[in-house]
Amino acid sequence: MRNVIAYVNLTLDGHLAGPAGELDWMRFDPEMNIALSDEMRSRCDTILTGRNFHHGIEQNFRAQANDPASPAELADFATWMISAPQVVFSRSLTEVAAPHRLAGDDLAATVAELKALPGKDMVLFGGVSIVQQFVREGLVDEYWIKLYPTAIGAGQPLFTHRRTELRLTESKAWESGILTLRYLPA
């Protein structure tokens, strides 16, 4: 059975984004990004995302994939991001281009159906509201967290509903000060 991996960027005080969606606290770490993207692509073959992130993938990664000045690692990752099948969770979209598909209205039923299909694991990128909903409904099998050494004081938290116990399975400190953490539900 396939797993859902929530791959998130998180502030030290637990926010996925600032109050208005700000991500200006994130910093670039090329060594970390290459290592994590290679591992993620070897484990996952499907992207789970909300409408805004789906549109962002197309806008941001297509340019990087086609830019001859892009480093090879970034171009490879960008190509994977735009070509990997996406399951888009949206109440407002009525269609998406193949190989992508719209999710059904029942989140838990859609995830159960996807998990039963053949293939590799699935990576949940965002946006914030769909990640929070997956977490609230207990649909995340593994958390891959990039913890940035920045507290922003207020914002959009990862955990919004109740106490959640997790079990640390891996951690690594990067030269940039970012920690990568892997957790399983306890």
Salt bridges, closest charged atoms under 4 A:
ASP13 OD1 - HIS15 ND1 3.36
ASP38 OD1 - ARG41 NH2 2.63
GLU39 OE1 - ARG182 NH2 2.83
ASP45 OD1 - ARG2 NH2 2.81
GLU58 OE2 - ARG62 NE 2.39
GLU113 OE2 - ARG101 NH2 3.26
ASP121 OD2 - ARG43 NH2 2.75
ASP141 OD2 - LYS115 NZ 2.78
GLU142 OE1 - ARG43 NH2 2.93
GLU165 OE2 - ARG163 NE 2.59
GLU170 OE1 - ARG182 NH1 3.66
